[in-house]
Amino acid sequence: MARSINDIEKDLLALSREDRARIALDLIRSLDKDNEPISRLEWEATWTEEANRRLEEIERGEVELLSHEEVMATLRSALRN
């Protein structure tokens, strides 16, 4: 019998931070339309570029910042529904 996505997620979240990061990177790479793996340097450069873009949006006042408490309350509400 196939395992449910919830069971798989529960098992994955029980892994160490390093193992979860490795799996996350592998999954992200698997979504690449050309399915060509990228180097860690390319991956880090891409995320650095994205972080800088987001910081610029914040500095220009283009996005609404939420506190940790607000984000968690929104997630809890969404998971209850």
PDB file with SEQRES, HELIX, SHEET and CRYST1 records, atoms N, CA, C and O in Angstrom:
SEQRES   1 A   81  MET ALA ARG SER ILE ASN ASP ILE GLU LYS ASP LEU LEU          
SEQRES   2 A   81  ALA LEU SER ARG GLU ASP ARG ALA ARG ILE ALA LEU ASP          
SEQRES   3 A   81  LEU ILE ARG SER LEU ASP LYS ASP ASN GLU PRO ILE SER          
SEQRES   4 A   81  ARG LEU GLU TRP GLU ALA THR TRP THR GLU GLU ALA ASN          
SEQRES   5 A   81  ARG ARG LEU GLU GLU ILE GLU ARG GLY GLU VAL GLU LEU          
SEQRES   6 A   81  LEU SER HIS GLU GLU VAL MET ALA THR LEU ARG SER ALA          
SEQRES   7 A   81  LEU ARG ASN                                                  
HELIX    1 AA1 ILE A    5  LEU A   13  1                                   9    
HELIX    2 AA2 ARG A   17  SER A   30  1                                  14    
HELIX    3 AA3 ARG A   40  GLU A   59  1                                  20    
HELIX    4 AA4 HIS A   68  ARG A   80  1                                  13    
CRYST1    1.000    1.000    1.000  90.00  90.00  90.00 P 1           1          
ATOM      1  N   MET A   1       0.836  -1.168   0.000  1.00  0.00           N  
ATOM      2  CA  MET A   1       0.000   0.000   0.000  1.00  0.00           C  
ATOM      3  C   MET A   1       0.888   1.241   0.000  1.00  0.00           C  
ATOM      4  O   MET A   1       1.884   1.297   0.720  1.00  0.00           O  
ATOM      5  N   ALA A   2       0.523   2.232  -0.808  1.00  0.00           N  
ATOM      6  CA  ALA A   2       1.298   3.473  -0.882  1.00  0.00           C  
ATOM      7  C   ALA A   2       1.104   4.283   0.395  1.00  0.00           C  
ATOM      8  O   ALA A   2       0.024   4.293   0.985  1.00  0.00           O  
ATOM      9  N   ARG A   3       2.159   4.952   0.805  1.00  0.00           N  
ATOM     10  CA  ARG A   3       2.088   5.786   2.000  1.00  0.00           C  
ATOM     11  C   ARG A   3       1.442   7.114   1.656  1.00  0.00           C  
ATOM     12  O   ARG A   3       1.571   7.595   0.530  1.00  0.00           O  
ATOM     13  N   SER A   4       0.752   7.707   2.608  1.00  0.00           N  
ATOM     14  CA  SER A   4       0.113   9.006   2.378  1.00  0.00           C  
ATOM     15  C   SER A   4       1.167  10.103   2.425  1.00  0.00           C  
ATOM     16  O   SER A   4       2.227   9.951   3.032  1.00  0.00           O  
ATOM     17  N   ILE A   5       0.848  11.200   1.773  1.00  0.00           N  
ATOM     18  CA  ILE A   5       1.750  12.354   1.765  1.00  0.00           C  
ATOM     19  C   ILE A   5       1.966  12.865   3.192  1.00  0.00           C  
ATOM     20  O   ILE A   5       3.055  13.336   3.520  1.00  0.00           O  
ATOM     21  N   ASN A   6       0.951  12.777   4.031  1.00  0.00           N  
ATOM     22  CA  ASN A   6       1.086  13.221   5.423  1.00  0.00           C  
ATOM     23  C   ASN A   6       2.084  12.365   6.187  1.00  0.00           C  
ATOM     24  O   ASN A   6       2.864  12.884   6.985  1.00  0.00           O  
ATOM     25  N   ASP A   7       2.064  11.049   5.947  1.00  0.00           N  
ATOM     26  CA  ASP A   7       3.021  10.157   6.608  1.00  0.00           C  
ATOM     27  C   ASP A   7       4.443  10.447   6.134  1.00  0.00           C  
ATOM     28  O   ASP A   7       5.382  10.469   6.930  1.00  0.00           O  
ATOM     29  N   ILE A   8       4.585  10.666   4.840  1.00  0.00           N  
ATOM     30  CA  ILE A   8       5.909  10.970   4.287  1.00  0.00           C  
ATOM     31  C   ILE A   8       6.420  12.281   4.863  1.00  0.00           C  
ATOM     32  O   ILE A   8       7.577  12.381   5.274  1.00  0.00           O  
ATOM     33  N   GLU A   9       5.545  13.292   4.891  1.00  0.00           N  
ATOM     34  CA  GLU A   9       5.945  14.592   5.438  1.00  0.00           C  
ATOM     35  C   GLU A   9       6.351  14.479   6.903  1.00  0.00           C  
ATOM     36  O   GLU A   9       7.342  15.077   7.321  1.00  0.00           O  
ATOM     37  N   LYS A  10       5.598  13.727   7.674  1.00  0.00           N  
ATOM     38  CA  LYS A  10       5.917  13.540   9.100  1.00  0.00           C  
ATOM     39  C   LYS A  10       7.302  12.919   9.251  1.00  0.00           C  
ATOM     40  O   LYS A  10       8.093  13.359  10.085  1.00  0.00           O  
ATOM     41  N   ASP A  11       7.597  11.900   8.450  1.00  0.00           N  
ATOM     42  CA  ASP A  11       8.909  11.251   8.517  1.00  0.00           C  
ATOM     43  C   ASP A  11      10.020  12.209   8.098  1.00  0.00           C  
ATOM     44  O   ASP A  11      11.090  12.232   8.705  1.00  0.00           O  
ATOM     45  N   LEU A  12       9.761  13.000   7.057  1.00  0.00           N  
ATOM     46  CA  LEU A  12      10.782  13.941   6.591  1.00  0.00           C  
ATOM     47  C   LEU A  12      11.077  15.006   7.642  1.00  0.00           C  
ATOM     48  O   LEU A  12      12.234  15.365   7.857  1.00  0.00           O  
ATOM     49  N   LEU A  13      10.037  15.508   8.294  1.00  0.00           N  
ATOM     50  CA  LEU A  13      10.234  16.549   9.303  1.00  0.00           C  
ATOM     51  C   LEU A  13      10.958  16.031  10.540  1.00  0.00           C  
ATOM     52  O   LEU A  13      11.483  16.818  11.327  1.00  0.00           O  
ATOM     53  N   ALA A  14      10.988  14.728  10.713  1.00  0.00           N  
ATOM     54  CA  ALA A  14      11.703  14.140  11.848  1.00  0.00           C  
ATOM     55  C   ALA A  14      13.204  14.035  11.587  1.00  0.00           C  
ATOM     56  O   ALA A  14      13.976  13.760  12.505  1.00  0.00           O  
ATOM     57  N   LEU A  15      13.615  14.252  10.351  1.00  0.00           N  
ATOM     58  CA  LEU A  15      15.037  14.181   9.997  1.00  0.00           C  
ATOM     59  C   LEU A  15      15.794  15.388  10.519  1.00  0.00           C  
ATOM     60  O   LEU A  15      15.195  16.389  10.909  1.00  0.00           O  
ATOM     61  N   SER A  16      17.103  15.288  10.524  1.00  0.00           N  
ATOM     62  CA  SER A  16      17.939  16.415  10.946  1.00  0.00           C  
ATOM     63  C   SER A  16      17.810  17.556   9.950  1.00  0.00           C  
ATOM     64  O   SER A  16      17.374  17.353   8.817  1.00  0.00           O  
ATOM     65  N   ARG A  17      18.182  18.729  10.365  1.00  0.00           N  
ATOM     66  CA  ARG A  17      18.141  19.916   9.501  1.00  0.00           C  
ATOM     67  C   ARG A  17      18.966  19.684   8.238  1.00  0.00           C  
ATOM     68  O   ARG A  17      18.537  20.042   7.140  1.00  0.00           O  
ATOM     69  N   GLU A  18      20.130  19.095   8.388  1.00  0.00           N  
ATOM     70  CA  GLU A  18      21.014  18.858   7.249  1.00  0.00           C  
ATOM     71  C   GLU A  18      20.381  17.895   6.248  1.00  0.00           C  
ATOM     72  O   GLU A  18      20.438  18.124   5.039  1.00  0.00           O  
ATOM     73  N   ASP A  19      19.780  16.820   6.750  1.00  0.00           N  
ATOM     74  CA  ASP A  19      19.135  15.854   5.860  1.00  0.00           C  
ATOM     75  C   ASP A  19      17.936  16.469   5.155  1.00  0.00           C  
ATOM     76  O   ASP A  19      17.714  16.215   3.971  1.00  0.00           O  
ATOM     77  N   ARG A  20      17.157  17.284   5.881  1.00  0.00           N  
ATOM     78  CA  ARG A  20      16.010  17.948   5.252  1.00  0.00           C  
ATOM     79  C   ARG A  20      16.479  18.911   4.166  1.00  0.00           C  
ATOM     80  O   ARG A  20      15.859  19.003   3.107  1.00  0.00           O  
ATOM     81  N   ALA A  21      17.565  19.623   4.425  1.00  0.00           N  
ATOM     82  CA  ALA A  21      18.099  20.562   3.429  1.00  0.00           C  
ATOM     83  C   ALA A  21      18.554  19.820   2.177  1.00  0.00           C  
ATOM     84  O   ALA A  21      18.310  20.276   1.060  1.00  0.00           O  
ATOM     85  N   ARG A  22      19.203  18.696   2.358  1.00  0.00           N  
ATOM     86  CA  ARG A  22      19.670  17.904   1.219  1.00  0.00           C  
ATOM     87  C   ARG A  22      18.497  17.413   0.387  1.00  0.00           C  
ATOM     88  O   ARG A  22      18.513  17.491  -0.841  1.00  0.00           O  
ATOM     89  N   ILE A  23      17.480  16.907   1.072  1.00  0.00           N  
ATOM     90  CA  ILE A  23      16.299  16.418   0.357  1.00  0.00           C  
ATOM     91  C   ILE A  23      15.578  17.567  -0.332  1.00  0.00           C  
ATOM     92  O   ILE A  23      15.127  17.422  -1.468  1.00  0.00           O  
ATOM     93  N   ALA A  24      15.465  18.706   0.341  1.00  0.00           N  
ATOM     94  CA  ALA A  24      14.805  19.866  -0.269  1.00  0.00           C  
ATOM     95  C   ALA A  24      15.526  20.285  -1.544  1.00  0.00           C  
ATOM     96  O   ALA A  24      14.891  20.557  -2.563  1.00  0.00           O  
ATOM     97  N   LEU A  25      16.843  20.337  -1.484  1.00  0.00           N  
ATOM     98  CA  LEU A  25      17.623  20.713  -2.660  1.00  0.00           C  
ATOM     99  C   LEU A  25      17.413  19.705  -3.785  1.00  0.00           C  
ATOM    100  O   LEU A  25      17.236  20.090  -4.940  1.00  0.00           O  
ATOM    101  N   ASP A  26      17.433  18.425  -3.453  1.00  0.00           N  
ATOM    102  CA  ASP A  26      17.203  17.395  -4.471  1.00  0.00           C  
ATOM    103  C   ASP A  26      15.821  17.532  -5.097  1.00  0.00           C  
ATOM    104  O   ASP A  26      15.665  17.366  -6.307  1.00  0.00           O  
ATOM    105  N   LEU A  27      14.811  17.836  -4.272  1.00  0.00           N  
ATOM    106  CA  LEU A  27      13.460  18.003  -4.807  1.00  0.00           C  
ATOM    107  C   LEU A  27      13.363  19.234  -5.704  1.00  0.00           C  
ATOM    108  O   LEU A  27      12.733  19.192  -6.761  1.00  0.00           O  
ATOM    109  N   ILE A  28      13.988  20.324  -5.278  1.00  0.00           N  
ATOM    110  CA  ILE A  28      13.990  21.536  -6.106  1.00  0.00           C  
ATOM    111  C   ILE A  28      14.667  21.254  -7.439  1.00  0.00           C  
ATOM    112  O   ILE A  28      14.178  21.658  -8.493  1.00  0.00           O  
ATOM    113  N   ARG A  29      15.776  20.570  -7.382  1.00  0.00           N  
ATOM    114  CA  ARG A  29      16.476  20.226  -8.622  1.00  0.00           C  
ATOM    115  C   ARG A  29      15.606  19.361  -9.528  1.00  0.00           C  
ATOM    116  O   ARG A  29      15.655  19.500 -10.750  1.00  0.00           O  
ATOM    117  N   SER A  30      14.814  18.472  -8.941  1.00  0.00           N  
ATOM    118  CA  SER A  30      13.972  17.587  -9.742  1.00  0.00           C  
ATOM    119  C   SER A  30      12.877  18.351 -10.470  1.00  0.00           C  
ATOM    120  O   SER A  30      12.314  17.847 -11.441  1.00  0.00           O  
ATOM    121  N   LEU A  31      12.566  19.565 -10.014  1.00  0.00           N  
ATOM    122  CA  LEU A  31      11.531  20.371 -10.649  1.00  0.00           C  
ATOM    123  C   LEU A  31      12.056  21.174 -11.836  1.00  0.00           C  
ATOM    124  O   LEU A  31      11.280  21.737 -12.608  1.00  0.00           O  
ATOM    125  N   ASP A  32      13.363  21.220 -11.971  1.00  0.00           N  
ATOM    126  CA  ASP A  32      13.967  21.958 -13.070  1.00  0.00           C  
ATOM    127  C   ASP A  32      13.462  21.384 -14.382  1.00  0.00           C  
ATOM    128  O   ASP A  32      13.517  20.174 -14.599  1.00  0.00           O  
ATOM    129  N   LYS A  33      12.966  22.261 -15.263  1.00  0.00           N  
ATOM    130  CA  LYS A  33      12.352  21.764 -16.502  1.00  0.00           C  
ATOM    131  C   LYS A  33      13.330  20.991 -17.371  1.00  0.00           C  
ATOM    132  O   LYS A  33      12.919  20.074 -18.081  1.00  0.00           O  
ATOM    133  N   ASP A  34      14.590  21.330 -17.334  1.00  0.00           N  
ATOM    134  CA  ASP A  34      15.580  20.584 -18.112  1.00  0.00           C  
ATOM    135  C   ASP A  34      16.138  19.408 -17.320  1.00  0.00           C  
ATOM    136  O   ASP A  34      16.846  18.556 -17.855  1.00  0.00           O  
ATOM    137  N   ASN A  35      15.802  19.383 -16.032  1.00  0.00           N  
ATOM    138  CA  ASN A  35      16.258  18.337 -15.128  1.00  0.00           C  
ATOM    139  C   ASN A  35      17.777  18.199 -15.109  1.00  0.00           C  
ATOM    140  O   ASN A  35      18.319  17.112 -14.910  1.00  0.00           O  
ATOM    141  N   GLU A  36      18.447  19.327 -15.321  1.00  0.00           N  
ATOM    142  CA  GLU A  36      19.907  19.340 -15.247  1.00  0.00           C  
ATOM    143  C   GLU A  36      20.300  19.849 -13.869  1.00  0.00           C  
ATOM    144  O   GLU A  36      19.903  20.946 -13.476  1.00  0.00           O  
ATOM    145  N   PRO A  37      21.067  19.074 -13.141  1.00  0.00           N  
ATOM    146  CA  PRO A  37      21.461  19.523 -11.807  1.00  0.00           C  
ATOM    147  C   PRO A  37      22.316  20.786 -11.877  1.00  0.00           C  
ATOM    148  O   PRO A  37      23.096  20.987 -12.807  1.00  0.00           O  
ATOM    149  N   ILE A  38      22.141  21.624 -10.866  1.00  0.00           N  
ATOM    150  CA  ILE A  38      22.966  22.824 -10.777  1.00  0.00           C  
ATOM    151  C   ILE A  38      23.948  22.637  -9.631  1.00  0.00           C  
ATOM    152  O   ILE A  38      23.715  21.858  -8.707  1.00  0.00           O  
ATOM    153  N   SER A  39      25.030  23.356  -9.711  1.00  0.00           N  
ATOM    154  CA  SER A  39      26.037  23.258  -8.649  1.00  0.00           C  
ATOM    155  C   SER A  39      25.550  23.996  -7.414  1.00  0.00           C  
ATOM    156  O   SER A  39      24.641  24.823  -7.487  1.00  0.00           O  
ATOM    157  N   ARG A  40      26.154  23.693  -6.302  1.00  0.00           N  
ATOM    158  CA  ARG A  40      25.806  24.394  -5.056  1.00  0.00           C  
ATOM    159  C   ARG A  40      26.068  25.891  -5.196  1.00  0.00           C  
ATOM    160  O   ARG A  40      25.303  26.703  -4.676  1.00  0.00           O  
ATOM    161  N   LEU A  41      27.136  26.262  -5.888  1.00  0.00           N  
ATOM    162  CA  LEU A  41      27.430  27.687  -6.099  1.00  0.00           C  
ATOM    163  C   LEU A  41      26.334  28.359  -6.912  1.00  0.00           C  
ATOM    164  O   LEU A  41      25.928  29.478  -6.600  1.00  0.00           O  
ATOM    165  N   GLU A  42      25.849  27.678  -7.962  1.00  0.00           N  
ATOM    166  CA  GLU A  42      24.760  28.236  -8.764  1.00  0.00           C  
ATOM    167  C   GLU A  42      23.488  28.371  -7.926  1.00  0.00           C  
ATOM    168  O   GLU A  42      22.775  29.370  -8.009  1.00  0.00           O  
ATOM    169  N   TRP A  43      23.223  27.348  -7.122  1.00  0.00           N  
ATOM    170  CA  TRP A  43      22.042  27.361  -6.272  1.00  0.00           C  
ATOM    171  C   TRP A  43      22.124  28.525  -5.284  1.00  0.00           C  
ATOM    172  O   TRP A  43      21.153  29.261  -5.107  1.00  0.00           O  
ATOM    173  N   GLU A  44      23.284  28.691  -4.638  1.00  0.00           N  
ATOM    174  CA  GLU A  44      23.457  29.773  -3.672  1.00  0.00           C  
ATOM    175  C   GLU A  44      23.360  31.136  -4.348  1.00  0.00           C  
ATOM    176  O   GLU A  44      22.785  32.067  -3.784  1.00  0.00           O  
ATOM    177  N   ALA A  45      23.919  31.260  -5.556  1.00  0.00           N  
ATOM    178  CA  ALA A  45      23.848  32.528  -6.280  1.00  0.00           C  
ATOM    179  C   ALA A  45      22.406  32.877  -6.631  1.00  0.00           C  
ATOM    180  O   ALA A  45      22.001  34.036  -6.548  1.00  0.00           O  
ATOM    181  N   THR A  46      21.640  31.871  -7.021  1.00  0.00           N  
ATOM    182  CA  THR A  46      20.238  32.099  -7.357  1.00  0.00           C  
ATOM    183  C   THR A  46      19.456  32.573  -6.137  1.00  0.00           C  
ATOM    184  O   THR A  46      18.662  33.510  -6.228  1.00  0.00           O  
ATOM    185  N   TRP A  47      19.682  31.924  -4.996  1.00  0.00           N  
ATOM    186  CA  TRP A  47      18.963  32.322  -3.790  1.00  0.00           C  
ATOM    187  C   TRP A  47      19.451  33.669  -3.260  1.00  0.00           C  
ATOM    188  O   TRP A  47      18.662  34.424  -2.691  1.00  0.00           O  
ATOM    189  N   THR A  48      20.719  33.982  -3.434  1.00  0.00           N  
ATOM    190  CA  THR A  48      21.227  35.297  -3.037  1.00  0.00           C  
ATOM    191  C   THR A  48      20.553  36.382  -3.863  1.00  0.00           C  
ATOM    192  O   THR A  48      20.149  37.418  -3.335  1.00  0.00           O  
ATOM    193  N   GLU A  49      20.435  36.135  -5.162  1.00  0.00           N  
ATOM    194  CA  GLU A  49      19.759  37.083  -6.046  1.00  0.00           C  
ATOM    195  C   GLU A  49      18.298  37.277  -5.621  1.00  0.00           C  
ATOM    196  O   GLU A  49      17.798  38.402  -5.589  1.00  0.00           O  
ATOM    197  N   GLU A  50      17.629  36.185  -5.299  1.00  0.00           N  
ATOM    198  CA  GLU A  50      16.233  36.262  -4.860  1.00  0.00           C  
ATOM    199  C   GLU A  50      16.117  37.016  -3.538  1.00  0.00           C  
ATOM    200  O   GLU A  50      15.211  37.833  -3.373  1.00  0.00           O  
ATOM    201  N   ALA A  51      17.012  36.755  -2.608  1.00  0.00           N  
ATOM    202  CA  ALA A  51      16.991  37.454  -1.317  1.00  0.00           C  
ATOM    203  C   ALA A  51      17.205  38.951  -1.519  1.00  0.00           C  
ATOM    204  O   ALA A  51      16.534  39.762  -0.881  1.00  0.00           O  
ATOM    205  N   ASN A  52      18.126  39.322  -2.394  1.00  0.00           N  
ATOM    206  CA  ASN A  52      18.376  40.737  -2.682  1.00  0.00           C  
ATOM    207  C   ASN A  52      17.154  41.395  -3.319  1.00  0.00           C  
ATOM    208  O   ASN A  52      16.814  42.532  -2.990  1.00  0.00           O  
ATOM    209  N   ARG A  53      16.490  40.671  -4.239  1.00  0.00           N  
ATOM    210  CA  ARG A  53      15.284  41.209  -4.881  1.00  0.00           C  
ATOM    211  C   ARG A  53      14.201  41.456  -3.830  1.00  0.00           C  
ATOM    212  O   ARG A  53      13.531  42.489  -3.854  1.00  0.00           O  
ATOM    213  N   ARG A  54      14.033  40.515  -2.920  1.00  0.00           N  
ATOM    214  CA  ARG A  54      13.023  40.663  -1.875  1.00  0.00           C  
ATOM    215  C   ARG A  54      13.363  41.808  -0.934  1.00  0.00           C  
ATOM    216  O   ARG A  54      12.474  42.549  -0.515  1.00  0.00           O  
ATOM    217  N   LEU A  55      14.642  41.960  -0.598  1.00  0.00           N  
ATOM    218  CA  LEU A  55      15.065  43.063   0.268  1.00  0.00           C  
ATOM    219  C   LEU A  55      14.757  44.404  -0.386  1.00  0.00           C  
ATOM    220  O   LEU A  55      14.296  45.333   0.277  1.00  0.00           O  
ATOM    221  N   GLU A  56      15.011  44.500  -1.678  1.00  0.00           N  
ATOM    222  CA  GLU A  56      14.695  45.740  -2.390  1.00  0.00           C  
ATOM    223  C   GLU A  56      13.200  46.038  -2.349  1.00  0.00           C  
ATOM    224  O   GLU A  56      12.808  47.193  -2.183  1.00  0.00           O  
ATOM    225  N   GLU A  57      12.364  45.020  -2.497  1.00  0.00           N  
ATOM    226  CA  GLU A  57      10.917  45.211  -2.405  1.00  0.00           C  
ATOM    227  C   GLU A  57      10.523  45.728  -1.022  1.00  0.00           C  
ATOM    228  O   GLU A  57       9.664  46.601  -0.900  1.00  0.00           O  
ATOM    229  N   ILE A  58      11.154  45.185   0.011  1.00  0.00           N  
ATOM    230  CA  ILE A  58      10.879  45.636   1.376  1.00  0.00           C  
ATOM    231  C   ILE A  58      11.286  47.087   1.537  1.00  0.00           C  
ATOM    232  O   ILE A  58      10.524  47.898   2.063  1.00  0.00           O  
ATOM    233  N   GLU A  59      12.488  47.412   1.085  1.00  0.00           N  
ATOM    234  CA  GLU A  59      12.990  48.777   1.232  1.00  0.00           C  
ATOM    235  C   GLU A  59      12.146  49.796   0.475  1.00  0.00           C  
ATOM    236  O   GLU A  59      12.041  50.947   0.896  1.00  0.00           O  
ATOM    237  N   ARG A  60      11.543  49.382  -0.642  1.00  0.00           N  
ATOM    238  CA  ARG A  60      10.671  50.280  -1.419  1.00  0.00           C  
ATOM    239  C   ARG A  60       9.252  50.315  -0.861  1.00  0.00           C  
ATOM    240  O   ARG A  60       8.415  51.080  -1.341  1.00  0.00           O  
ATOM    241  N   GLY A  61       8.974  49.487   0.154  1.00  0.00           N  
ATOM    242  CA  GLY A  61       7.646  49.456   0.757  1.00  0.00           C  
ATOM    243  C   GLY A  61       6.607  48.758  -0.097  1.00  0.00           C  
ATOM    244  O   GLY A  61       5.415  49.039   0.022  1.00  0.00           O  
ATOM    245  N   GLU A  62       7.041  47.858  -0.949  1.00  0.00           N  
ATOM    246  CA  GLU A  62       6.131  47.176  -1.873  1.00  0.00           C  
ATOM    247  C   GLU A  62       5.484  45.930  -1.283  1.00  0.00           C  
ATOM    248  O   GLU A  62       4.544  45.385  -1.863  1.00  0.00           O  
ATOM    249  N   VAL A  63       5.973  45.483  -0.151  1.00  0.00           N  
ATOM    250  CA  VAL A  63       5.422  44.279   0.464  1.00  0.00           C  
ATOM    251  C   VAL A  63       5.057  44.566   1.917  1.00  0.00           C  
ATOM    252  O   VAL A  63       5.639  45.435   2.566  1.00  0.00           O  
ATOM    253  N   GLU A  64       4.086  43.817   2.400  1.00  0.00           N  
ATOM    254  CA  GLU A  64       3.677  43.943   3.790  1.00  0.00           C  
ATOM    255  C   GLU A  64       4.417  42.905   4.618  1.00  0.00           C  
ATOM    256  O   GLU A  64       4.354  41.711   4.323  1.00  0.00           O  
ATOM    257  N   LEU A  65       5.108  43.348   5.638  1.00  0.00           N  
ATOM    258  CA  LEU A  65       5.830  42.435   6.509  1.00  0.00           C  
ATOM    259  C   LEU A  65       4.911  41.958   7.623  1.00  0.00           C  
ATOM    260  O   LEU A  65       4.129  42.733   8.173  1.00  0.00           O  
ATOM    261  N   LEU A  66       5.013  40.688   7.944  1.00  0.00           N  
ATOM    262  CA  LEU A  66       4.220  40.093   9.011  1.00  0.00           C  
ATOM    263  C   LEU A  66       5.135  39.576  10.104  1.00  0.00           C  
ATOM    264  O   LEU A  66       6.255  39.138   9.838  1.00  0.00           O  
ATOM    265  N   SER A  67       4.655  39.629  11.324  1.00  0.00           N  
ATOM    266  CA  SER A  67       5.429  39.079  12.439  1.00  0.00           C  
ATOM    267  C   SER A  67       5.349  37.554  12.394  1.00  0.00           C  
ATOM    268  O   SER A  67       4.495  36.973  11.724  1.00  0.00           O  
ATOM    269  N   HIS A  68       6.250  36.936  13.117  1.00  0.00           N  
ATOM    270  CA  HIS A  68       6.238  35.473  13.237  1.00  0.00           C  
ATOM    271  C   HIS A  68       4.880  34.996  13.745  1.00  0.00           C  
ATOM    272  O   HIS A  68       4.330  34.014  13.246  1.00  0.00           O  
ATOM    273  N   GLU A  69       4.352  35.697  14.735  1.00  0.00           N  
ATOM    274  CA  GLU A  69       3.072  35.308  15.320  1.00  0.00           C  
ATOM    275  C   GLU A  69       1.954  35.372  14.286  1.00  0.00           C  
ATOM    276  O   GLU A  69       1.103  34.483  14.241  1.00  0.00           O  
ATOM    277  N   GLU A  70       1.947  36.420  13.448  1.00  0.00           N  
ATOM    278  CA  GLU A  70       0.910  36.542  12.413  1.00  0.00           C  
ATOM    279  C   GLU A  70       1.014  35.415  11.383  1.00  0.00           C  
ATOM    280  O   GLU A  70       0.005  34.847  10.965  1.00  0.00           O  
ATOM    281  N   VAL A  71       2.236  35.103  10.984  1.00  0.00           N  
ATOM    282  CA  VAL A  71       2.437  34.031  10.001  1.00  0.00           C  
ATOM    283  C   VAL A  71       1.975  32.701  10.572  1.00  0.00           C  
ATOM    284  O   VAL A  71       1.270  31.947   9.901  1.00  0.00           O  
ATOM    285  N   MET A  72       2.363  32.409  11.800  1.00  0.00           N  
ATOM    286  CA  MET A  72       1.993  31.136  12.411  1.00  0.00           C  
ATOM    287  C   MET A  72       0.477  31.033  12.593  1.00  0.00           C  
ATOM    288  O   MET A  72      -0.098  29.965  12.383  1.00  0.00           O  
ATOM    289  N   ALA A  73      -0.173  32.131  12.980  1.00  0.00           N  
ATOM    290  CA  ALA A  73      -1.627  32.116  13.142  1.00  0.00           C  
ATOM    291  C   ALA A  73      -2.308  31.846  11.801  1.00  0.00           C  
ATOM    292  O   ALA A  73      -3.278  31.091  11.738  1.00  0.00           O  
ATOM    293  N   THR A  74      -1.810  32.450  10.745  1.00  0.00           N  
ATOM    294  CA  THR A  74      -2.370  32.230   9.411  1.00  0.00           C  
ATOM    295  C   THR A  74      -2.183  30.780   8.988  1.00  0.00           C  
ATOM    296  O   THR A  74      -3.107  30.162   8.459  1.00  0.00           O  
ATOM    297  N   LEU A  75      -0.990  30.233   9.220  1.00  0.00           N  
ATOM    298  CA  LEU A  75      -0.741  28.826   8.860  1.00  0.00           C  
ATOM    299  C   LEU A  75      -1.622  27.874   9.663  1.00  0.00           C  
ATOM    300  O   LEU A  75      -2.189  26.930   9.112  1.00  0.00           O  
ATOM    301  N   ARG A  76      -1.735  28.123  10.955  1.00  0.00           N  
ATOM    302  CA  ARG A  76      -2.583  27.251  11.785  1.00  0.00           C  
ATOM    303  C   ARG A  76      -4.024  27.287  11.306  1.00  0.00           C  
ATOM    304  O   ARG A  76      -4.689  26.254  11.245  1.00  0.00           O  
ATOM    305  N   SER A  77      -4.504  28.475  10.968  1.00  0.00           N  
ATOM    306  CA  SER A  77      -5.865  28.613  10.471  1.00  0.00           C  
ATOM    307  C   SER A  77      -6.048  27.855   9.157  1.00  0.00           C  
ATOM    308  O   SER A  77      -7.057  27.178   8.966  1.00  0.00           O  
ATOM    309  N   ALA A  78      -5.083  27.967   8.262  1.00  0.00           N  
ATOM    310  CA  ALA A  78      -5.169  27.293   6.967  1.00  0.00           C  
ATOM    311  C   ALA A  78      -5.128  25.776   7.145  1.00  0.00           C  
ATOM    312  O   ALA A  78      -5.813  25.053   6.421  1.00  0.00           O  
ATOM    313  N   LEU A  79      -4.345  25.290   8.085  1.00  0.00           N  
ATOM    314  CA  LEU A  79      -4.237  23.856   8.294  1.00  0.00           C  
ATOM    315  C   LEU A  79      -5.493  23.272   8.949  1.00  0.00           C  
ATOM    316  O   LEU A  79      -5.798  22.091   8.781  1.00  0.00           O  
ATOM    317  N   ARG A  80      -6.208  24.099   9.687  1.00  0.00           N  
ATOM    318  CA  ARG A  80      -7.448  23.628  10.300  1.00  0.00           C  
ATOM    319  C   ARG A  80      -8.545  23.459   9.274  1.00  0.00           C  
ATOM    320  O   ARG A  80      -9.463  22.663   9.474  1.00  0.00           O  
ATOM    321  N   ASN A  81      -8.467  24.187   8.188  1.00  0.00           N  
ATOM    322  CA  ASN A  81      -9.525  24.156   7.154  1.00  0.00           C  
ATOM    323  C   ASN A  81      -9.290  23.119   6.118  1.00  0.00           C  
ATOM    324  O   ASN A  81     -10.090  22.978   5.193  1.00  0.00           O  
TER     325      ASN A  81                                                      
END                                                                             
